[in-house]
Amino acid sequence: MIAKPIVKLLYNGKDCTSDFSKYLNTLSFQDFEDEQSDELNITLNDNDGFFADLWYPEKGDKLTCSIDFDGSAFDC
């Protein structure tokens, strides 16, 4: 059986994993060695306009992500 990563998302300190999971298309994280910030890229499907109001990001909002893969957790 192939292990599947489990993604946990916090938006401004609130767990939004269940809200975002059905809209999550892709997630990638790149951990750079030195002198460059790490990158977290998330692509969400917003066909029904879920992110137009309450979840629409504003300057200063904070998204925190962790990925659990095969029993090992990794904070992004």
C-alpha positions in Angstrom: 0.0 0.0 0.0 1.4 3.4 -1.0 1.5 6.0 1.8 -0.6 9.1 1.2 0.5 12.5 2.8 -1.9 14.1 5.2 -2.0 17.9 5.0 -3.1 20.1 7.9 -3.7 23.8 7.3 -4.1 26.6 9.8 -5.4 30.0 8.6 -4.7 32.8 11.1 -4.3 30.2 13.8 -7.6 28.4 13.1 -7.7 24.8 11.8 -9.2 25.1 8.3 -8.1 21.7 7.1 -11.6 20.3 6.6 -12.8 23.5 5.0 -9.9 23.6 2.5 -9.4 19.9 1.8 -12.2 19.5 -0.7 -10.8 22.5 -2.7 -7.2 21.6 -2.6 -5.8 20.8 -6.1 -2.1 20.9 -5.5 0.4 21.6 -2.7 4.1 21.8 -3.1 6.9 22.8 -0.6 10.5 23.5 -1.4 13.0 23.7 1.4 15.9 25.8 0.2 19.3 25.4 1.8 20.6 29.0 2.5 19.9 32.6 1.6 16.6 31.9 0.0 13.2 31.7 1.7 11.4 28.3 1.5 8.3 28.2 -0.8 4.9 26.8 -0.1 2.5 26.8 -3.1 -1.1 25.9 -2.7 -3.6 25.8 -5.6 -7.3 25.8 -4.6 -10.4 25.2 -6.8 -12.8 28.0 -6.2 -15.6 27.2 -8.8 -18.3 27.8 -6.2 -16.9 31.1 -4.9 -16.1 29.8 -1.4 -13.1 32.1 -1.1 -14.8 35.2 -2.3 -16.0 36.3 1.2 -15.0 35.0 4.6 -11.9 33.1 3.4 -10.6 35.7 1.0 -7.1 36.4 2.1 -6.0 39.9 3.3 -2.6 41.4 3.8 -1.0 40.0 7.0 -3.0 36.8 7.0 -1.0 33.8 8.0 -1.2 30.3 6.5 0.6 27.5 8.3 0.9 24.0 6.8 2.1 20.7 8.1 2.4 17.4 6.2 2.4 14.0 7.8 3.9 11.4 5.6 4.2 7.8 6.6 4.2 8.7 10.3 6.7 11.6 10.1 5.4 15.2 10.4 7.0 18.1 8.6 6.1 21.7 9.3 6.2 24.0 6.2 
